[in-house]
């Protein structure tokens, strides 16, 4: 039987008692050759990556590390993400432990750098939620709820991290005019549709794969009465909006190259495994320990294996496949009301 006290103690130790990184003999050997080599090797290590690193990405990371050290400024990581909680999730529209597990994973990833580079690191979460209502029919009200809760959760967590690690959070709509972006996207859709029609059936299916799972049929508008053909058209439109958004956001008058400019290094999660990232080849990490599911899509649970807990983020299919086996444990020391309990899977999780 899982004891509430042991789970709570684990979560407190994991999230609030973060121990500084201890350099190994191997670390000291690499460090003796210079901080650039040490930091670059830690940022590109396989333990945290989920995709093979392109040579140009590795070179870019090293150059950005060199630039940061030369200027004696913090390394700067940007993490663009959806800015919502997927409607399938029981915690929707609020964050759950998935977000906290991601914060902690990123902290662990950066801990060797924090131990040897005094200027430290900036980690900037960037919400791209401004397009969600138009793209996937999410109500604006639920996006506001998530944004507020995410900000509170991050503010709570960052009080426990090393002093030279700074977490930031902003929405693209804080820096750019949402109406201008959406108007620009609307103008791009006809041309995008023409290009879509030139694709093979297999290519079309590949393009639409994620959009099928993302559409909220009863959201900002009630789309449940649409015919199957109309729903198919709406799914296509959703994907075209997504692609047009990437193009528009990157224009100089909007976000430009902020995600990767100067010493900025862009981190992505499941996006990095998609064919969309073939263009960008961004650094692709796991979303947390032993997981790749995006924290705003998935649900945070604990796996209890051999009397040890492992943070996991599970997808909708994974969650409902094990839901009947999950134990619910109450948590007293929680930063948000919806984090007063967590689900535990006892045994070894294995998803094919």
N, C-alpha and C positions, 0 to 999 in steps of 0.2 A: 504493500500500500504506500502511495506517495504521501509524505507528510508535508503539510503546508509550510511549517517552519523551515524545513530543509530547502524547499523551493524558494521561499522568500529570501533566505540567507544567500542562496546561490545568485539570485537576481541582484541583490544589494551588492554582493562582492563583484559581480560582473559589471554592473553599470555605475556603481558609486565608489568602489575601491579599486581604482585602476593603477596597477603597479607600473613603475617606470621600466623601460626595456633594459635588460642587462646584456652588455656586449660579450660575445663569445670570443674565444681565441681566434677563430676564423674571421669574425667581424674585425677584430683588431688588425689582423693581417691585411685585409682588404682596405681598411681605413688608413693604414700606413702608406698606401699608394695615392691617397688623396680623397677628399670628401666627395668630389664629383663622382668618382668611380663607386664609392661606397653607396651614396644616395641613389645613383642610377641603378645599381644592382639590386637594391632593396625595392625600388619602385617597380622593377620589371620581374621580380621573382615569381616562379611558377606557382608557388603555394597559394597566391591570391588571384592570379590571372585565370581567365576562363576561355581565352582565345590566344592562338599563336600571335606573337607580337611581330608586326611588319617591321622590316629594317628601317623604313623611313620614320616609323613611330618611335622606335628605340632611339634613333639619331635625334629626333625632335625633343624627346624627353631629356636626353643628355645635354643638348644645347640649352634647354630651359633651366636645367639644374645649374649649369655653368653660369648662365645669366644671373640667376638668383644669388649664387655665391659671390659673384663679382660685385654685385650691387649691395650685397649683405642685406637682402630682403627676404621675407618669407616665401617659400614655395607656394604656388597658388593653384588649387585644384577646383575645377568647376564640374558640378554634377547636375545637368539638366534632367528634369523628370516630369511626370504627368501632372502632379499637383492635385491629386484627388485620390479617394479610396474607391476601388472598383465596387460596383453595386452588388456583386455576388457575395462580398465579404460580410460576415455578421456584424462587423464593427462599422460598416459604412453608415454615415460619411466620415466617421472619425478614424484617426490612425489607430494602430494596435501595436503589439510588441514587435512586429516586423520592422517598423521604422526605428525603434530603439536598437534592435539587433543590427540594423545597418549602420547606425551611428557608431556603435561599439566596434563593428568590423572595420570600418574606415579608420577608427582610432588605433586599432591593433595593427593595421596595415602600415600606418605612418609612424608607429612608436619608435622604430630604430632611428628614423631621421630626427625625431624630436629629441632623442637622447644625445645627439652629437652636433646638432645645428641650432645654435641659440636663437636666431630669428624665427625659427619654427615654420609653421605651415598654416595657410588659410584654406579652409574647405568651404566652398560656396554652393549651397543647394539652390537651384534655379527652377522655379515652377513655371511650366509652359501651359498653365490651365486656361489662358485667355481664349484658346481655340476650342476648348472641350464642349461648350454648349452648342456651337455650330457644327463641330465635327461628330461628336458622339451623343449629342442631345442630353448632356448632363445639366441639371438645373443649376442656375447660377448660385442659388442659396446654399446648396450642398458644397459647392466649391469654396464658398466663403467659410463654411464651418470647418472644412478640412484645413484650409490655409491657417485659420486662427489656431486650431488645435495643434497642427504641425509646428507652428512657431512657438507655442507654449512648451511643447515637448522638447524641442531642440534647446530652448532657453533653460529648461530644467536640467537637461543632460549635460550641457556644456560647462556647468559649474563644477563638474567632477573631473574634467580632462586636464592634462598638463597645461601649464600657463602659456606655453608657446604654441598651443594649438587653438586656433580661432575658427569657430563655426559661424557661418553667415547664411542668411536666407533672404531671397527676394523673388518677386514674380516678374516675369517679362513685362507684364502690364504696368509695373512700377516705373520702368525705364522707357517704355515705348507706348505710343498711342494705340490702344486696342482696335479702335474703329478703323484707323488707317491701315493696320495690318490686315484686318478681315476684309476690308474693301479691296485691297491689293490681291488677296487670295481669291476672292470672287471673280476678279478679272482674269485670273490665270486658269480657272477651271475649264472653260471651253477647249483651250489648247491641250490641257492635260487629258481631257476626255478623248481627244483625237489620237493622242499618243497611246492611250490605254487600249483603244480599239485595234491598234496595230499589233498588239501582243498575241502570242499563241494562247490557247486555252490553258495550258499548263502554267504559263507565265502569269496569266490573269488570276488563277487560283492561288499562286504564290503571293501575289500582291494583296489579295483580299483576306488571306488567312487570319491575320490579327484583327481586322475590322469586324469580322463576324462575331468575335467574342467581346468586342468593345462597345457595341451599340446599345444604348439604354432606350428601349422602345417606349417606355413610359417615363419621360423625364421632363425636360424643359417644355417639350410638346408631347402630346399623346399620339404616338405613331402606331399604336397597336392595331388600328383598323386598316392599315395599309394592306394591299394585296401582296401576295408573294413576289410578284414581279416588281411592284413598287418598293418593297423592302430590299430586293436585290439592287435596284437602282440607288437606293439610299446608302447601301453598303459601299457600292462603287464610289459614290460621291464622298463618303467618309474618307476613303483611302486617298482620293485625289486631293481632298482638303489637307490631309496630313502631309502629303508630298509638297503641296504648294506652300504649306506653312514653313517647312524646313527651308525652302528656297527664299521665302519672303523674310523670315526672321534674320537670315544671314545678310540681308542688304545693309549697306553702310548707314542708311538713315534709321535703321532699327537696331537690332542687337549687333549686327556686323559680325566680326570675327572674335567677339568677346570671349567665347568659350575656349579659344585656343590662341589668343593674341599674347604678345610679350612673353611672360614666363608662365602663362596659364596652361594647365594640362587638363584636358577634358576626360572625365571618367564616365563610362557607361556600363550598364549591366546586361540584361537580356537583349537590348537593342544591338549590342556589340556582336551577338551571335546571328543576327539577321543579315540578309543580303543588302539591306540599306547601309550597313556599316562597311561594306566593301569599298564604298567611296571615301568615307572619312577615315577608316581604320583607327578609330579611337581606342585608347586603352580600355580593355574590357575586364572587369573584376567580377567576382562572385558578389551576390547581394548581402550575404552574411556567411558565417561558418557553415560549410557543407550545402550551400544553396545558391541558385542562380535566379530564382523567381524574383521579379521586381517587388520591392517592399510596398509600393502603392497598389499593386495588384494582388499580392499574396497575403497570407495570414501567418503571423508569428506564433510558433508553438515551441515547446521544448521536447526533445527526444531524450529519454532516460535510458542510457545504455551502460551496463556494467557499473551501476551505482554512480554514474556521472551524467550530467546534463549537457546537452548540445543544442544551441539555438538553431532553429530551422525556420525557413520561410517556405510555405507550401502553396501550391496553386489550387485553383478550384477543384480540379479533378483529383489531385492528390489528397486534398482535405476531405472531400466527401467519400473518398475511398477508405479512409481510416477513421472517420468521424465517430463511428460506433465504438471504437476502441480507445478513444481519448478520455482521459481523466481530467476533470475540471478542478483546479485548485484556487482557492481564494488568496488574494494578495492584499495586505494592509498598506504597505509602503509603496503606493503607486502615484505617479504624477498627474494622471487624468482619471476621471470617473470610469471610463470604459476599460481601464487597465487594472481593475480590482480583481481580476481572475485571469488565469492562463491555462491553456490546455496542454496536457502531457501525454506523449506516446511512450509507453514502456516497451522497449525492444529495439530492434535495428530497423530503421526505415530504409527501404530499398525501392526506388521508383524506376521502372524501365522506360 
